[in-house]
Amino acid sequence: MKLFEFEKIHLYKKALGVYDKQHKAIARNVAHAHDATYKPVQTDFSDELVNAVNARLKKTHERHMNAAGPGEFPTLDRDTPEKVDINKEMGELAVNQIRFDFVARILNKTYKSLNTSITGKITS
């Protein structure tokens, strides 16, 4: 394990942002499930996550570390239906919450490891 894995931390933060955005879109669809005139918004942000991962950070100084990005994520194409399927949306919300929690735990563990490396004190 590298001492400072900034590229992974950057990826985790971007993933949390995408999962948060996806959660809000799904919640909006669920909130308007009984509105006949409401057209559901797209809740698949995997393309956005891929773009965020593959985006290169601008180096402002030649001695700065490079921001290396990991490989591609598979994307899912989904057409937006005319009506909200509450069961499908709630299932997607549950899956999205599990993904968010997983990445948040990994990020928390990474920060704790970094803190231990810097201070020499193990935190629980």
GUMIMI-990562 format. One record per atom (N, C-alpha, C): x, y, z. Coordinates in steps of 0.1 Angstrom, whole numbers, padded with zeros to 4 digits, always signed. Layout:
// residues N
XYZ ...
END
This chain:
// residues 124
+0008-0012+0000 +0000+0000+0000 +0009+0012+0000 +0006+0022-0009 +0013+0034-0009 +0008+0042+0003 +0017+0051+0008 +0014+0059+0019 +0003+0069+0016 +0005+0076+0005 -0005+0086+0001 -0012+0082-0013 -0024+0077-0012 -0031+0072-0024 -0041+0083-0028 -0036+0094-0032 -0045+0106-0035 -0054+0103-0047 -0050+0095-0057 -0058+0092-0068 -0070+0084-0064 -0069+0075-0054 -0080+0067-0049 -0090+0076-0041 -0084+0085-0033 -0092+0094-0025 -0101+0103-0034 -0094+0107-0045 -0101+0116-0055 -0113+0108-0061 -0110+0095-0065 -0120+0087-0071 -0132+0085-0061 -0129+0082-0049 -0139+0079-0039 -0148+0091-0037 -0142+0103-0036 -0150+0115-0035 -0159+0118-0047 -0154+0115-0059 -0162+0117-0070 -0174+0107-0071 -0171+0095-0067 -0181+0084-0066 -0192+0088-0056 -0188+0093-0045 -0198+0098-0035 -0207+0109-0040 -0201+0118-0048 -0208+0129-0054 -0218+0124-0064 -0214+0114-0072 -0223+0109-0082 -0235+0101-0075 -0231+0093-0065 -0242+0085-0058 -0252+0095-0051 -0247+0106-0046 -0255+0116-0040 -0265+0122-0050 -0260+0125-0062 -0268+0131-0072 -0279+0121-0077 -0274+0108-0078 -0284+0097-0082 -0295+0096-0071 -0291+0096-0059 -0301+0095-0048 -0311+0106-0049 -0307+0118-0051 -0316+0129-0052 -0326+0128-0064 -0321+0123-0075 -0329+0120-0087 -0339+0109-0085 -0335+0099-0078 -0345+0088-0075 -0355+0093-0065 -0351+0100-0055 -0360+0105-0045 -0370+0115-0051 -0366+0122-0061 -0375+0131-0068 -0386+0123-0076 -0381+0112-0082 -0390+0104-0089 -0400+0097-0080 -0396+0093-0068 -0405+0086-0058 -0415+0096-0053 -0410+0109-0050 -0419+0119-0045 -0430+0122-0055 -0428+0121-0068 -0438+0125-0078 -0444+0112-0084 -0444+0101-0077 -0449+0088-0083 -0464+0089-0086 -0471+0097-0078 -0486+0097-0080 -0490+0109-0089 -0481+0116-0094 -0484+0128-0103 -0485+0123-0117 -0496+0123-0123 -0498+0117-0136 -0491+0125-0147 -0488+0138-0145 -0482+0147-0154 -0466+0147-0153 -0461+0141-0143 -0447+0141-0140 -0440+0131-0149 -0429+0135-0155 -0421+0126-0163 -0408+0123-0155 -0405+0110-0153 -0394+0107-0144 -0380+0112-0150 -0371+0116-0141 -0358+0120-0146 -0349+0108-0146 -0339+0108-0154 -0330+0097-0156 -0322+0096-0142 -0320+0083-0138 -0313+0081-0125 -0301+0073-0127 -0296+0071-0139 -0284+0064-0142 -0273+0074-0145 -0264+0075-0135 -0253+0085-0137 -0240+0078-0139 -0240+0066-0144 -0227+0059-0146 -0218+0065-0156 -0224+0072-0166 -0216+0079-0176 -0209+0091-0170 -0216+0097-0160 -0210+0109-0153 -0199+0104-0145 -0200+0092-0138 -0190+0087-0130 -0177+0083-0138 -0180+0077-0150 -0169+0074-0159 -0161+0087-0163 -0169+0097-0167 -0163+0110-0171 -0155+0116-0160 -0160+0115-0147 -0153+0121-0136 -0140+0113-0133 -0140+0100-0135 -0129+0092-0132 -0118+0094-0143 -0122+0095-0155 -0113+0097-0166 -0108+0111-0168 -0114+0121-0161 -0109+0135-0162 -0095+0136-0156 -0087+0143-0163 -0073+0145-0158 -0073+0158-0150 -0066+0158-0139 -0064+0171-0132 -0052+0179-0139 -0054+0192-0139 -0044+0200-0144 -0032+0202-0135 -0020+0199-0140 -0008+0201-0132 -0004+0216-0132 -0003+0222-0120 +0001+0236-0120 +0016+0238-0118 +0023+0227-0115 +0037+0228-0112 +0043+0214-0116 +0055+0215-0122 +0061+0202-0128 +0065+0192-0117 +0066+0197-0104 +0069+0187-0093 +0057+0182-0086 +0045+0186-0090 +0033+0180-0084 +0031+0166-0089 +0024+0158-0080 +0022+0144-0084 +0011+0143-0095 +0012+0133-0103 +0002+0131-0113 -0010+0125-0107 -0022+0128-0113 -0034+0122-0109 -0038+0111-0118 -0035+0099-0114 -0037+0087-0122 -0052+0082-0120 -0059+0079-0131 -0072+0074-0129 -0073+0059-0132 -0082+0052-0125 -0083+0038-0127 -0091+0035-0140 -0094+0023-0143 -0100+0018-0155 -0115+0023-0156 -0121+0018-0167 -0134+0022-0170 -0144+0015-0162 -0156+0021-0160 -0167+0014-0153 -0177+0011-0164 -0184-0001-0163 -0194-0004-0173 -0206+0006-0172 -0212+0009-0183 -0223+0018-0183 -0236+0011-0186 -0247+0016-0181 -0260+0010-0183 -0268+0020-0191 -0274+0016-0202 -0283+0025-0209 -0297+0022-0205 -0304+0033-0202 -0318+0031-0197 -0326+0043-0203 -0336+0040-0210 -0346+0050-0215 -0355+0054-0203 -0358+0067-0203 -0367+0072-0192 -0381+0068-0196 -0388+0061-0188 -0402+0057-0190 -0411+0069-0189 -0423+0068-0193 -0433+0079-0192 -0439+0080-0178 -0439+0069-0170 -0445+0068-0157 -0435+0062-0147 -0436+0067-0135 -0427+0062-0124 -0431+0048-0120 -0422+0039-0120 -0424+0026-0114 -0419+0026-0100 -0427+0027-0090 -0423+0029-0076 -0414+0018-0071 -0418+0006-0075 -0410-0006-0070 -0396-0006-0076 -0395-0002-0089 -0382-0002-0095 -0373+0010-0089 -0380+0021-0087 -0372+0032-0081 -0368+0029-0067 -0376+0023-0059 -0372+0020-0045 -0361+0009-0045 -0361+0000-0055 -0350-0010-0056 -0337-0003-0060 -0338+0007-0069 -0326+0014-0073 -0321+0023-0062 -0330+0028-0054 -0326+0036-0042 -0319+0028-0032 -0323+0016-0030 -0316+0007-0020 -0302+0003-0025 -0301+0000-0038 -0288-0004-0044 -0279+0008-0043 -0284+0020-0046 -0276+0032-0046 -0271+0035-0032 -0280+0033-0022 -0276+0035-0008 -0265+0025-0004 -0266+0013-0008 -0255+0003-0005 -0242+0007-0011 -0242+0012-0023 -0230+0016-0030 -0224+0028-0023 -0233+0038-0019 -0228+0050-0012 -0221+0046+0001 -0228+0038+0009 -0223+0034+0022 -0209+0026+0020 -0208+0018+0010 -0196+0011+0008 -0184+0020+0005 -0187+0029-0004 -0176+0039-0008 -0173+0048+0004 -0183+0052+0012 -0180+0060+0024 -0172+0053+0034 -0174+0040+0036 -0166+0032+0045 -0152+0031+0041 -0150+0029+0028 -0137+0028+0022 -0129+0041+0024 -0136+0052+0021 -0130+0065+0022 -0126+0068+0037 -0135+0064+0046 -0133+0066+0060 -0121+0058+0065 -0120+0046+0060 -0108+0037+0064 -0095+0043+0058 -0096+0048+0046 -0084+0054+0040 -0080+0066+0048 -0089+0075+0052 -0085+0086+0060 -0080+0082+0074 -0086+0072+0080 -0080+0067+0093 -0066+0062+0091 -0063+0055+0080 -0050+0050+0078 -0040+0061+0076 -0044+0071+0068 -0036+0083+0066 -0033+0090+0079 -0044+0091+0088 -0042+0098+0101 -0032+0090+0110 -0034+0077+0109 -0024+0068+0117 -0010+0070+0112 -0009+0071+0099 +0005+0072+0093 +0011+0085+0097 +0003+0096+0098 +0008+0109+0102 +0011+0110+0117 +0001+0106+0125 +0002+0109+0139 +0009+0097+0147 +0008+0085+0141 +0014+0074+0148 +0004+0068+0158 -0008+0074+0160 -0018+0069+0169 -0029+0062+0162 -0032+0051+0167 -0043+0043+0161 -0056+0048+0167 -0066+0052+0158 -0079+0056+0163 -0089+0045+0160 -0100+0045+0167 -0110+0034+0165 -0122+0040+0158 
END
